[in-house]
Amino acid sequence: MASTLALLWHCSLIVLVLAQPTHSSTVQKPKDAIAEQKTHPSSSHTYIVQTNHLAKPSQFATLDRWYSSMVATHSPRATTSSSSRLMHTYGTVMHGFAVRLTDDEARRMSRTPGVSGVYKSRVRYTHTTRSPEFMGLNETFGAWHDSNFGDGIIIGFIDTGIWPESASFNDTGLGPVRSTWKGRCVDAEGFNASLCNNKLVGAKVFTAELDGALTPRDKVGHGTHVSGTAAGSKVRGASLSGFSSGTAHGVASNARIAMYKACNTDGCDEHGLVAAIDAAVSDGVDVISMSVGVEGSTNPQFYDDVVAIAMFGADRSGVFVVVGGGNGGPEASSVVNVAPWMTTVGAATMDRVFPATLKLGNGAVLRGQSLYARKANGTGMLPVVLASCGENDLTPDKIAGKVVVCDNKQSDVKSGIYVQSAGGAGLVAVEGTERLREAVPGQAFILPGLSISDTERKKLDAYMSSEPYPVASFVFSCDTVTGPENRAPVVAGFSSRGPNSVVPEIMKPDLVAPGVNILAAWSGAALSYPDVDPTRTEYNIMSGTSVACPHVAGVAALIKKVHGDWTPAMVRSALITTAKRTDNADGAILDSGGVGSATPLAAGAGMVVPALAMDPGLVYDAGTQDYVEFLCSFNYTAPQIRRFVPELTKCRRALPGGAANLNYPALVVVFDGDTRVRRLTRTVTMVSELPETYNVTVAVPHGVKVKVTPTTLVLKRQKEKKSYTVEFRSEAVKPAGSWEFGHITWVSRDHKVHSVVGFTWKS
């Protein structure tokens, strides 16, 4: 979700993407991209063909020749060579290629010896002056000081490209990138490789713009914004039209940025995403940040999710992967990117609002947020009308001189443009997923306008239904209000929720980070909609799990700088077990999409706390073998698991007790009619330097008994491991499908290692 960048990429058109052989930056653009598309059979689609490289027949000298032979055999075309039809080849996180096939050709291809899987390429969608301080980062001590702001760590962004001229990508004070770095910037249309520097150390392209241009340049703004959020350099005096004015800097402002453009204004085709992930890992990134997911559909099984397979390969190579959880909240099981080898981030507020009010004719005052940049202490009472705010619904005879209340619950800057062009005097946008003003995304309306929560909307409805001629007046202070009077964090209503639809035993999202009204760098693209809004800005304010994700990527870069030998699972554990579960009023984190406090299905473990994550005391580690046993516990077949681990012959061992026994830092206990007792085992690794003794504290819901064995852990040396077992016994009948929560916390003199425990009853 975005506020000023309002819900782009929900088009149904899938555009042909032409790209490169493995790890090369780009291929020659076809002379006529439209004519190139016409050469495809009308029923063809782009497919990703995954291969087991160990099964390559000996008569083929290279994998590329083998792939070309497959294409020539199962999908012959008289007018083009089989090798030229390979859109991408993959050779690091997985092996295979992308090619256009008919459905029948894809079925034949799937039966070819050595082919592990054939996937139709779907389209996925992309889901700061204050946020680092809100997370507790300080320039003089703590995580920033200890990690030198993440200096030298390389974050790879899978996104819409980058605007290299932004001041947030200035490399002043940064030394050269490390000698082992294999990435580079490419010369491309509208993009000169010389624009890169010691901050922007890589820029490659894996998808074409709609006009056929192959360029890493960001035509949307999204990729520039997330890069600046995670790793932007310090820029004084940044703001959006005076809002959120101050010094902008990324969470890891000395980390390096590598952009892998796999998205355009129409979305992100999976074959390009896999190619971008493959190249990022091959180049040597330390962290991958990907604010992309499939919205509005059920998560596929892991063996059918080609992006999850590619990310498994990244994790196996030691790359920490952080992803957005999606903007499908507050619906249950809407969270995406749910594999346990990815860190899934939800969106929450920070203690900053952009207040604006609407005074009704009956004297009631509705509080909202707005980035409208003209002060007004009352605009005069104007008539108020309700409209759907579609372009065809907004005609001068209906709205001229009136304040329009958009009832489609997705009104945005573009709606304001339509209202203004039809002579409307103002706009009230309703954020139907938000109960609290603090979580309402501000929008940069070009006419008097503000966004209100669903709670305020109900007050407005009551007034309009009781008054035949309703009127209202706007008040705009153009202020940025920061401080404890704004309760935070609050989980945004739009932030996608658990439970995990693929494997409920893995708690998702993992945690939340600032994702509402975040200021960061912007591209030279239009502020909202290029076709109707000519506004340009160097910094923009966005909302969504898209901008929560890079906050965690930045924190991961700080951790990797200090703990370079930690596995991705250790980094994830440190983030989860140290997350904060209370807000700035010392109360439970609230949920703007529900009633009362946020459960772990909305907030995960809580709000990321960088300083604590740098020194977690104990971590829960996991690696390739653990994940293989996890996958085997689903009764996946050996061929299905070979999509992740090609060398596997068969499942030799599944996790005892099932998927819930993966060594994950959160626990989920599933009771059903047959089983009222569950035993889970976890193993912790000591990462602190001095010996410590930990004692356990436990909280469980009414009707559940718990026994932890042992209750004390004594660890004497760094990297020492200790295991414990927890027995949960359900002694009460609970409604099927219900969820309740508790925790297991290991406490020493210097550390608290907190694990959320979720309980659900199937019957």
Secondary structure as UniProt FT lines:
FT   TURN            22..23
FT   HELIX           33..38
FT   TURN            42..43
FT   STRAND          45..51
FT   HELIX           53..55
FT   TURN            58..59
FT   HELIX           63..74
FT   HELIX           83..85
FT   STRAND          88..91
FT   STRAND          95..101
FT   HELIX           103..110
FT   TURN            113..114
FT   STRAND          115..120
FT   STRAND          123..126
FT   HELIX           131..134
FT   TURN            135..136
FT   HELIX           143..147
FT   HELIX           148..150
FT   TURN            151..152
FT   STRAND          154..159
FT   TURN            164..165
FT   HELIX           167..169
FT   TURN            172..173
FT   TURN            179..180
FT   TURN            189..190
FT   HELIX           193..195
FT   STRAND          200..205
FT   TURN            210..211
FT   HELIX           222..231
FT   STRAND          235..240
FT   TURN            241..242
FT   STRAND          243..248
FT   TURN            251..254
FT   STRAND          256..261
FT   TURN            265..266
FT   STRAND          267..269
FT   HELIX           270..283
FT   STRAND          287..290
FT   STRAND          292..293
FT   HELIX           302..304
FT   HELIX           306..316
FT   TURN            317..318
FT   STRAND          320..324
FT   TURN            329..330
FT   TURN            332..333
FT   TURN            340..341
FT   STRAND          343..348
FT   STRAND          352..353
FT   STRAND          355..360
FT   TURN            361..362
FT   STRAND          365..369
FT   STRAND          376..377
FT   STRAND          382..387
FT   TURN            391..393
FT   HELIX           396..399
FT   TURN            400..401
FT   STRAND          403..406
FT   HELIX           413..421
FT   TURN            422..423
FT   STRAND          426..431
FT   TURN            432..433
FT   HELIX           437..439
FT   STRAND          449..453
FT   HELIX           454..466
FT   STRAND          471..476
FT   STRAND          481..482
FT   TURN            484..485
FT   STRAND          490..491
FT   TURN            493..494
FT   TURN            504..505
FT   STRAND          511..514
FT   STRAND          518..521
FT   TURN            530..532
FT   STRAND          539..542
FT   HELIX           545..562
FT   TURN            564..565
FT   HELIX           568..577
FT   TURN            584..585
FT   STRAND          590..591
FT   TURN            592..593
FT   HELIX           600..603
FT   TURN            604..605
FT   HELIX           610..613
FT   STRAND          618..619
FT   HELIX           624..632
FT   TURN            633..635
FT   HELIX           638..641
FT   TURN            642..644
FT   TURN            646..647
FT   TURN            656..657
FT   HELIX           659..661
FT   STRAND          667..671
FT   STRAND          677..686
FT   STRAND          692..699
FT   TURN            702..703
FT   STRAND          704..709
FT   STRAND          712..715
FT   TURN            718..719
FT   STRAND          721..730
FT   TURN            736..737
FT   STRAND          739..747
FT   STRAND          752..761
//
